[in-house]
Amino acid sequence: MCINLYNTRNMEKETCSMENKKQDTNHKCLLKLLGSKGKDAANPEQINEFKRIFKRLDANGDGKVTLQEYINRSRWEDETKAKAIFNATDRNGSGTITVEEYIENRVITDEAKKIFNKMDTNNDGILTEQDFVENSIIEDKILARQIFREMDVDGKSKLSLPRYCLLYTSPSPRDLSTSRMPSSA
């Protein structure tokens, strides 16, 4: 499936295909349309705070956080949620989280929350297609509707904050049905 993306300011057409070979480029393109700055969204103070939290999570000080360390030292009391967040943060699937992975997840997730909350004008924690189309920064409303429908993998015409955050870590919106929920420690 292809999504044709138009830069409405200068009418240049960019095509973002959802094919596997172009997923990373498409993912970045989609996030940029939504207003994402990616890893550059955090300031030095935030990065230092994330490093401080990572040090607290890293019980043995080896520079890596294991699943057990994360479960024991994160703020999540629900072990299932802690495991899901750990898995989303462990980007390379190594079974441990590095400081780089932790910081990237925190920056991306915090940014996703800010963008979501700007669109969720009634503060109910749910984005409907109408919320998304009317309140996203995407000027082309037909394109905004198309993107929302691509993200709405379960067909319920609603996106919760956790599901929306998955978009920021999944290279394909279709991965949302099987991905793990990212969040903070």
Steps between C-alpha positions, in 0.01 A plus 500: 500500500628848422428827670567801283621788709479855377684795638218751464730799539704441186283229342792256474378146499676244716393141477533287809441136419409260778707222341756325723806627312402862563344474847768698683482791255120491501492491878720809525293674234178429685638613834629821344152571364362461851751754633760265643856615556608151604815469706557876471182580698676496839713772651824430693323522837252232397779277371684535832181412689452189285861399568443544873190278487687241294774487767234434764354218289845344442529324837844346444648798313607302194351751255211273404158450653365145503132418504521403868673827590233691310216314671658548843607863464254669263196687622264244348328278754331295227760245388324443167517869419863519613588209269320663206682827555832322540445313172407821318813669633731208411512609135755243386342209688818420695320439827656805662445874470795730437504863605464598134191282457350635822556862405367448147184334632440773757554783251281345233225400742492838675478673163221268384304579817534875441382473139212271598389732781494800264260311273291364790324830564229348723766322710322164499814302410353390168551639150213454261547543128336842531739603782798388295391668176396827662783536752811350342750730334443325168350766276367258239188364673453220247854386576438532875191280468698245297779490759253458787334210323839338441578534871158365602597136458211363705238699308342655810554858374673587827861521612598488866822663617681163535397396149602841360837473675560170326512687170817669620682171550347283226633539147160408353156593630398138439758403764276674753285191536794297630740759646581571858395817677782751559500730796721636771649343813 
